[in-house]
Amino acid sequence: YLTNITDNNLYLDVYLFTKDLECNEHEISRTKIPQNIQECCRNCLIVFYFKQVFIGNNSNMKSNLYICENVIESERYCKLCGKLLYQGTDYYIMREFKLCSNCYLISSGCVESTLTKKFISIIYLPFWEYTSTCYCDNKLLFISNCQKFCDNCLIFFIGCRYCLTTNIIFGITNQSQCIKCKRVSTIIFDRTKIISINSGDSVIDDFLINIRHDFLNQLNIDKFANDLKNVKYFIPSEIYNNSLRDKIKGKLGKLMRYIPYSKFKNVKKIAEGGFSVIYQATCYWIYSLQLKHWKREIVILKRFKNLQYAKKYFLKELESNHRCYYLNSKIIETFGFTKGPKLDDYILVMQYASEGDLHKYLQKKFTEINWERKISFLYDILLGLKNLHDSNFIHRDFHSGNIL
């Protein structure tokens, strides 16, 4: 790319490093800085790093700590507008690479989703977002070197390899346009390969997609971008680690998904009621990047006895569970659903309560519970009921065996 570029537009903002040797092309100058890529001599100058690919991700910078510190010191003033970026004495901020918020603009916009036909938000970052994990802590799937996405929350990271910028798209669409060079990239995306939203039932799958769209639309992306315009500088790594991650991580973990039955091991029946059979199982469904293996979680599988009822009303069951838990607390979480391997019937995947139901708990530990604990139990029960009623639901089968 650097060899074939013909125009003088400075797409890439680079930090140049002069080699300690003689150049057979010209006399080396330690003071004159090239103004564009065409003036760079390959014999005596090295592109040490691109400012859009910030220092925290550059192994070459880490191995040259002295040069790294000099680079950060040289960037105290913005090279484009001359503004002093930081005047404080905080050591952490002083040693972090910063970008001027006036010259490296973070902006936002929206585009119509090709899947839901609703508008979805976009953040235009003036740097390359190199992360391999989503804001919800899910591992990103790479479509190409410039495109990756999260199969949990459907956030896409589309990079422009010419400008080293990134568009973060909060939903599904088929193309992305770089805000700097206006090049359009086709997003190569196959919806059928996203397991979390592909149960095989188009109506239920649309529900799974829509709850993600509705959540992402509530993030107020425009305000996030506007707030960054009112500061002198920003630290690129903190855009991921703090600002967006904190807004998204807690809520996105609560979005329901389809979980293949193969993810469940050690399935055993533990209870049976008038309407359903309850199983306990170990679920391997979330990959831990830190631990480098699939995390195990004990869950409850709730299978409906009446298969015709389940097929007819299962979507309503999902909607009511999502509405009650996502908006409120003190409600057992429904992680999503799976399908039985034999009957292909729908099965709810729910949070496991290790102490069992209230009736059995009181039988075992009643004498150990003091008044403070009893009042705490009552408060939590009342709060759960209040949340149900505030969501316009009634329980209809409320007893100690259904309080977990």
Secondary structure as GFF3:
##gff-version 3
##sequence-region A 1 404
A	DSSP	beta_strand	14	18	.	.	.	ID=ss1
A	DSSP	three_ten_helix	37	39	.	.	.	ID=ss2
A	DSSP	beta_strand	45	50	.	.	.	ID=ss3
A	DSSP	three_ten_helix	55	57	.	.	.	ID=ss4
A	DSSP	alpha_helix	59	62	.	.	.	ID=ss5
A	DSSP	alpha_helix	65	74	.	.	.	ID=ss6
A	DSSP	alpha_helix	91	94	.	.	.	ID=ss7
A	DSSP	beta_strand	99	100	.	.	.	ID=ss8
A	DSSP	beta_strand	107	112	.	.	.	ID=ss9
A	DSSP	beta_strand	119	125	.	.	.	ID=ss10
A	DSSP	beta_strand	141	144	.	.	.	ID=ss11
A	DSSP	beta_strand	147	149	.	.	.	ID=ss12
A	DSSP	beta_strand	155	160	.	.	.	ID=ss13
A	DSSP	beta_strand	165	170	.	.	.	ID=ss14
A	DSSP	beta_strand	175	177	.	.	.	ID=ss15
A	DSSP	beta_strand	184	186	.	.	.	ID=ss16
A	DSSP	three_ten_helix	191	193	.	.	.	ID=ss17
A	DSSP	three_ten_helix	195	197	.	.	.	ID=ss18
A	DSSP	alpha_helix	202	217	.	.	.	ID=ss19
A	DSSP	alpha_helix	221	228	.	.	.	ID=ss20
A	DSSP	beta_strand	233	234	.	.	.	ID=ss21
A	DSSP	alpha_helix	236	238	.	.	.	ID=ss22
A	DSSP	pi_helix	239	244	.	.	.	ID=ss23
A	DSSP	alpha_helix	245	252	.	.	.	ID=ss24
A	DSSP	beta_strand	257	258	.	.	.	ID=ss25
A	DSSP	three_ten_helix	261	263	.	.	.	ID=ss26
A	DSSP	beta_strand	264	272	.	.	.	ID=ss27
A	DSSP	beta_strand	276	288	.	.	.	ID=ss28
A	DSSP	beta_strand	293	304	.	.	.	ID=ss29
A	DSSP	alpha_helix	307	327	.	.	.	ID=ss30
A	DSSP	beta_strand	334	339	.	.	.	ID=ss31
A	DSSP	beta_strand	346	351	.	.	.	ID=ss32
A	DSSP	alpha_helix	358	365	.	.	.	ID=ss33
A	DSSP	three_ten_helix	366	368	.	.	.	ID=ss34
A	DSSP	alpha_helix	371	390	.	.	.	ID=ss35
A	DSSP	three_ten_helix	400	402	.	.	.	ID=ss36
###
